[in-house]
C-alpha cells in the first residue's frame, strides 16, 4: 500500500535506511520516498509509528540542508541561533538585550548612558533611535521564530497604520514561503510548506494549518492599525511597533485608554505586551506610560529600556562609543568590511553628521532618547536664540565680528565640576561690565578624567583665557582642589584667585539653584525668541563640550538622572557673574529723580546701613 507500481519491492528496513541517506544528501521527502517506491503518506506513517525513525529523519533533513548538527532539537533553539542559521541575520548587543527583556531575562548589555527601569517581565517598553533594526529584529524575525517553534501561538502586530502592519505581516509571510528561506521551511514547516497548509493566508491575518493542534479560533498572526478595535481576539504576544508619530503624539490620553481597554484585556495571565518605538514628542505615549498616575497601582507596570545612539562622546567623533557601530551587511558599494568582515553602520562619524542635520532638541529626544520638556526651564527655542553663530569659541577679541565692541571691563571666570568617575566639566565665561552680558567662551566635557589631565587643562585655560577667578566644586573628594597649595600658587602667579563652591540641596532650589539661570536666557513669545538674553553662547562648531552643554541645558530638570556636569560648571561661574551684576547695578540704591542734573547724579552716594551699624557698634562697645 502506498507503493508506486513498476518499482522494485524494497523491504521496509532497507527502504528506511535508503531514505535517511537520501535525506542527508539533500533530497526532499517526496523524492526520497519515490526512490524506494513509496510516497510521502508512507513517510508520515513511519514517523508516527516509529519515534526513532522520526528522530533520525529530522536529523537527516537538517544535515541535508546544511543545518548545524548540534541544533537537532529545534524546538529548544534560541532566537540568536535561529536568526543566524535560518534567517542569515546576525544579532548585535543591543538586539540581544531586546530579546533578553522580551523573554524575561536580565539584559546582558546595559551601558550607564542607558535608562533601565525594571518592573513586570511581561510588559516591556523599549525606546531606541531610528534605523537600529527594531522592526526587522523584533516585529518580523522574532515573530517568525515564535511561529516556527510554536505554531499554536497567537500574535497581534500593531503599527501606526494598518498598511504598515500589513507590511510587517507580508515580510513574515515571505520568510515562511519564499525560496530564499527554504531551509527554515523544510526544517520547521509542514509538508508542502506553510502557505499551502494554511487555511487563511491574507494581507491582514494568517492561520497556520496542520502544525496547529490547540484548536484555537483566533488567527496565528493578525495585523492591525493603531487604535483599531480587537473584537474577540485573544493573543499570547502583542507587539506595538512605532505606533506614535508627530500627527498623533498629542492624543496620548486616548491612546493609553485604548491600550488599557482594548490591548491589555486581550492578553492572558502570561501574555506579553511589547511596545517599541522612537521618541517623537516631549509628551507622548511612551513618556506617559511611565507615569505612575496613569495606573491604579500608582506605578507603571512596564519594564523600560531607553538606548541612546551615542553611548560615550569624545572630542574626536572617531572615538565615540555608539550603540550600533558595525553590521554584517553593506549598505552600498562604498562600504568596506573590517577585519571581522563587518561593515560600518552608525559609527561616530555617521552620527556626528546626523547630529549636524537636526536641532539639539531633536537630537536629544529622537537619537538620545532623553526626556525633553515641552515647558522646560531652558526651552530649546530660547537656548538656540542665545547662540551667536558669528562668534567662535575662545577669548573675546576687539574689533572682531560677533564680539562685543567694548571689552575693556571684562571679568573672566572658569567654572569647574570635577568627577572621580564619569566626566569632569570646565566652562569659561566672561562678564562684560560695559553691556552687562555674560559671554560663554568655551566648554570641555572631559572623558575619563584624572588629576593629571584636569591640571593640564587648568593650566592651558589659565594661560589662554587669563581668568580673574577659578571656581571649583568642593563636595567630598573634590575638596582636594581647594586644599591644593601648588594649584593655588600657580593661579595666583597669573592673577587668578581660587574660590570653592559647596553644592548642597540648593542645587535644586528654584530661587537660588540652576533653574534661576533661566532669567538670563531671555524669553519667547508665540514661539519666537525675543532677543532679550543676558547670556550668549558661541558657535558650537568643532566643540563637543559646547554641544554637550547646550544639550544638557535643554533636557535639564531638578530631578533629572541625565548628565548635568556642564550645566553645573556653568552655574558655578554664573553665580560669580551675578554677584558682579549686583555690584555694578545702581538699581535700588537711589530714588528715581527725573529732574536731577548730571552733576547731582554723579555726586550721589549710598550707605550700607548694616556696615554703618557694625562700625558704630565697634566704636561704642569696642
C-alpha positions, 0 to 999 in steps of 0.5 A: 500500500502506498507503493508506486507500481513498476518499482522494485519491492524494497523491504521496509528496513532497507527502504528506511535506511535508503531514505535517511541517506537520501535525506542527508544528501539533500533530497526532499521527502517526496523524492526520497520516498519515490526512490524506494517506491513509496510516497510521502503518506508512507513517510508520515506513517513511519514517523508516527509509528516509529519515534526513532525513525522520526528522530533520525529523519529530522536529523537527516533533513537538517544535515541535508540542508546544511543545518548545524548538527548540534541544533537537532532539537529545534524546538529548544533553539534560541532566537540568536541561533535561529536568526543566524542559521535560518534567517542569515541575520546576525544579532548585535548587543543591543538586539540581544538585550531586546530579546533578553527583556522580551523573554524575561531575562536580565539584559546582558548589555546595559551601558550607564548612558542607558535608562533601565527601569525594571518592573513586570517581565511581561510588559516591556517598553523599549525606546531606541533611535531610528534605523537600529533594526527594531522592526526587522529584529523584533516585529518580523524575525522574532515573530517568525521564530515564535511561529516556527517553534510554536505554531499554536501561538497567537500574535497581534502586530500593531503599527501606526497604520494598518498598511504598515502592519500589513507590511510587517505581516507580508515580510513574515509571510515571505520568510515562511514561503519564499525560496530564499528561506527554504531551509527554515521551511523544510526544517520547521514547516509542514509538508508542502510548506506553510502557505499551502497548509494554511487555511487563511493566508491574507494581507491582514491575518494568517492561520497556520494549518496542520502544525496547529493542534490547540484548536484555537479560533483566533488567527496565528498572526493578525495585523492591525492599525493603531487604535483599531478595535480587537473584537474577540481576539485573544493573543499570547504576544502583542507587539506595538511597533512605532505606533506614535508619530508627530500627527498623533503624539498629542492624543496620548490620553486616548491612546493609553485608554485604548491600550488599557481597554482594548490591548491589555484585556486581550492578553492572558495571565502570561501574555506579553505586551511589547511596545517599541518605538522612537521618541517623537514628542516631549509628551507622548505615549511612551513618556506617559506610560511611565507615569505612575498616575496613569495606573491604579497601582500608582506605578507603571507596570512596564519594564523600560529600556531607553538606548541612546545612539551615542553611548560615550562622546569624545572630542574626536567623533572617531572615538565615540562609543555608539550603540550600533557601530558595525553590521554584517551587511553593506549598505552600498558599494562604498562600504568596506568590511573590517577585519571581522568582515563587518561593515560600518553602520552608525559609527561616530562619524555617521552620527556626528553628521546626523547630529549636524542635520537636526536641532539639539532638541531633536537630537536629544529626544529622537537619537538620545532618547532623553526626556525633553520638556515641552515647558522646560526651564531652558526651552530649546527655542530660547537656548538656540536664540542665545547662540551667536553663530558669528562668534567662535569659541575662545577669548573675546577679541576687539574689533572682531565680528560677533564680539562685543565692541567694548571689552575693556571691563571684562571679568573672566571666570572658569567654572569647574565640576570635577568627577572621580568617575564619569566626566569632569566639566570646565566652562569659561565665561566672561562678564562684560561690565560695559553691556552687562552680558555674560559671554560663554567662551568655551566648554570641555566635557572631559572623558575619563578624567584624572588629576593629571589631565584636569591640571593640564587643562587648568593650566592651558585655560589659565594661560589662554583665557587669563581668568580673574577667578577659578571656581571649583566644586568642593563636595567630598573628594573634590575638596582636594582642589581647594586644599591644593597649595601648588594649584593655588600658587600657580593661579595666583602667579597669573592673577587668578584667585581660587574660590570653592563652591559647596553644592548642597540641596540648593542645587535644586532650589528654584530661587537660588539653584540652576533653574534661576539661570533661566532669567538670563536666557531671555524669553519667547513669545508665540514661539519666537525668541525675543532677543532679550538674553543676558547670556550668549553662547558661541558657535558650537562648531568643532566643540563637543563640550559646547554641544554637550552643554547646550544639550544638557541645558535643554533636557535639564530638570531638578530631578533629572538622572541625565548628565548635568556636569556642564550645566553645573560648571556653568552655574558655578561661574554664573553665580560669580557673574551675578554677584558682579551684576549686583555690584555694578547695578545702581538699581535700588540704591537711589530714588528715581529723580527725573529732574536731577542734573548730571552733576547731582547724579554723579555726586550721589552716594549710598550707605550700607546701613548694616556696615554703618551699624557694625562700625558704630557698634565697634566704636561704642562697645569696642 
